[in-house]
Amino acid sequence: MNKKDLSERDICSNCHIRDRKCRKVRLFLSTIEEQNAIAEKVNALMGLFDALEQEVQKSQVNSEILMQSVLREVFEGVRKVVEI
């Protein structure tokens, strides 16, 4: 049987979660203080990530400039050799 053979009814009929099972599930939540500390840490790390991303972009630009400079020097050097 392929995915096209499954009707919406077939898919949904296999996904029943009974109320009794849901009531037995325990969810452990952090305190608001812990959640705030986690959010602060995530924000700080995101700031570091953004700074690192900017540095990578600057490095890529500098690398491209350097490559163009090297190629220009190589090809101008070839012309000078040919001209002599």
N, C-alpha and C positions, 0 to 999 in steps of 0.2 A: 504494500500500500504506500503510495507516495503522498506528499503533503497536499496535493490538490484533491485527493480523495477524502480528506478529513473535513467535515463540515464544522461550522462554528459550534453547533450543539455537541458534537463529539469531543471537541477540545475542551469546552467548558464543563462538560459532565465529569471530566477527570480531575477537575481542579477544586472540588468541594473541600472546604475547611469547616469543620463543624464548630459550633459555638463552644462546646465543651473543651475542645482542643485549644482553642484560642485563650480561654480563661486559664488554662494550665501553663501557658507560656509566660516566663518571667523575663522582664526587660529591666536591665540595670542601667540607670542613667547617672551620669556624673552630676555633681552638685553644680549650681550656677557659678560658683567661684572657680571650679575646675574647668567648666566650659569657657569662662572668660579667659582663664590662663591659656587654654588651648587656642582660643581665637587670637589672643595677643601673639603667641608663638608663631602661629600660621601667618599672621600679618607681617611679622618681622622676617620670616623666611621668604615670604613673597617679595618683600622689599629687596632682600639680598638676591633673589632670583632675577628681579627686574634689572638690578645693577649689573649682575653678571651677563644678562642678555645684551645690555647696552655695550659692555666691554667686548663681547664676542662680535657684535656688529662693527664696532670700531676696528677691531683686529682684522676683520674680513676686508674692510675698506682699505686699511693700511696695507694689507697683503696684496690686494689688487693693484694699488698704486706702485708698490715695490716691484711687482711682476711686470707692469707696464714699463717702468723705468729700466729694469734689467733688459727686457726685450728691445727697447729703444736703443740702449747702449750697445747691445749685441749687433743689431742690424746696422746701426751707424758705424760701428767698428768694422763690419764686413765691407761696407761701402768704402771706408778709408783704405782698407787693405786692397780692394779692387782698384781704387783710383791710383794707387802708387804704382 
